[in-house]
Amino acid sequence: MNADLLDRRDAVIMATYGRPSIALTRGSGAHVWDADGREYVDLIAGVAVSVLGHCHPAVRAAVVAQLDTLGHTSNLYVNTPQLLLAERLIELLGVDGRAFFCNSGAEANETAIKISRRTGRSEIIAAEGAFHGRTMGALSITGQPGKRAPFEPLLPGVRFVPHGDADALAAAVSERTAAVFLEPTLGEAGVIPSPPGYLAAARAACDAHGALLVFDEVQSGIGRTGAWFAHQTEGVVPDVITLAKGLGGGLPIGVCIGIGAAGHLLRPGDHGSTFGGGPVVCSAALAVLDTIVAEGLLEHAAVLGGALRDGIVAADAAGVTGVRGVGLWLAIELDAPFAPEVETAAREAGFLVNAVAANAVRLAPPLVLTPADVDAFVAALPGIADRARETHAQGDRTAATGPKKSDEGSKVSA
């Protein structure tokens, strides 16, 4: 049962995430079931991770076949799946590149920070609102003060500029700048796309001063936006790209790819990872890439994402002011800070979404989401919004008037 598993969790798991609402026990495609047997349409996919949904047969077959052959090698030796995956990613990028494999997006960004230090410079420019991870280096370039403050002092020499402000970025970059780190779309800040031309302006600013341009595509990469990588739609090539999340289809993998000269800055002994690029996770990643091609999921994400966007707008749900994002990566915009209540009401209606900000609800479903799933969510959205708004209003009324004192509480003992 959900309640039992949540109580047991509280006894043994650190309180870093807050208490979950349910315990998920199985999944299939874009649907999951909780410990009480209730079914949900999964519109968050483990935060943009499960691009092929849950228990996809291609991923399962690849993992089982690899485990039957060779499970782990470390990076003291070549393993074929890692080599094939590096070749495939570099081919998809269309560049001359070199890959370093690790286990997460934060680790990929740590690698990119180390690459930037090998330029002989140490200043990093990043965007306000950006999220690059929670390890100490990645946290240092995360433009969210509330996440950084408890762990300061962090890496020195990091400057933040307003996201999307090309003039501010150009003014900040100088001969001291080692690298500019950008998300093509701010993910954890609420799925906020960069303005047209912003990435190109960043490329020009870096070129003018010899700085590296790093694109964090941990959340936006691997088909999420309807393209393999979000930056490809802008025609801008970075010096370094970081990937994770959707690449493994649910298995932990990250990669930092240095393009051109940036791929040669790290030297033997500069960096390492015991588990990074292991044969099992690389086999899973190859299966993900093959399946995206075989099932036409890039086009599917673009088309179905457009249908989802249009459906949300047409639903005309109370308190919903718009929708932003691209492909199957959207944020529902609200006119008041009741996103947490929307998350709860959606879950009660059988849909898993994420209150990424007080007034924004993130949708990052599996790329195998079906039109029927979209129709079901769009049909339910007005009722979800109504329930969420009423719950939020009740909370506001309670906060304004204060809780009622019970007769028991008002008694004075003799």
Secondary structure, 3 states (H helix, E strand, C coil): CHHHHHHHHHHHCCCCCCCCCCCEEEEEECEEEECCCCEEEECCHHHHCCCCCECCHHHHHHHHHHHCCCCCCCCCCCCHHHHHHHHHHHHHHCCCEEEEEECCHHHHHHHHHHHHHCCCCCEEEEECCCCCCCCHHHHHCCCCHHHHHHHCCCCCCEEEECCCCHHHHHHHCCCCEEEEEECCEECCCCCEECCCCHHHHHHHHHHHHCCEEEEECCCCCCCCCCCCCHHHHCCCCCCEEEECHHHHCCCCCEEEEEEHHHHHCCCCCCCCCCCCCCHHHHHHHHHHHHHHHHCCHHHHHHHHHHHHHHHHHHHCCCCEEEEEECCCCEEEEECCCCHHHHHHHHHHHCEECEEEECCEEEECCCCCCCHHHHHHHHHHHHHHHHHHHHHHHHHHHHHHHCCCCCHHHHCCCC
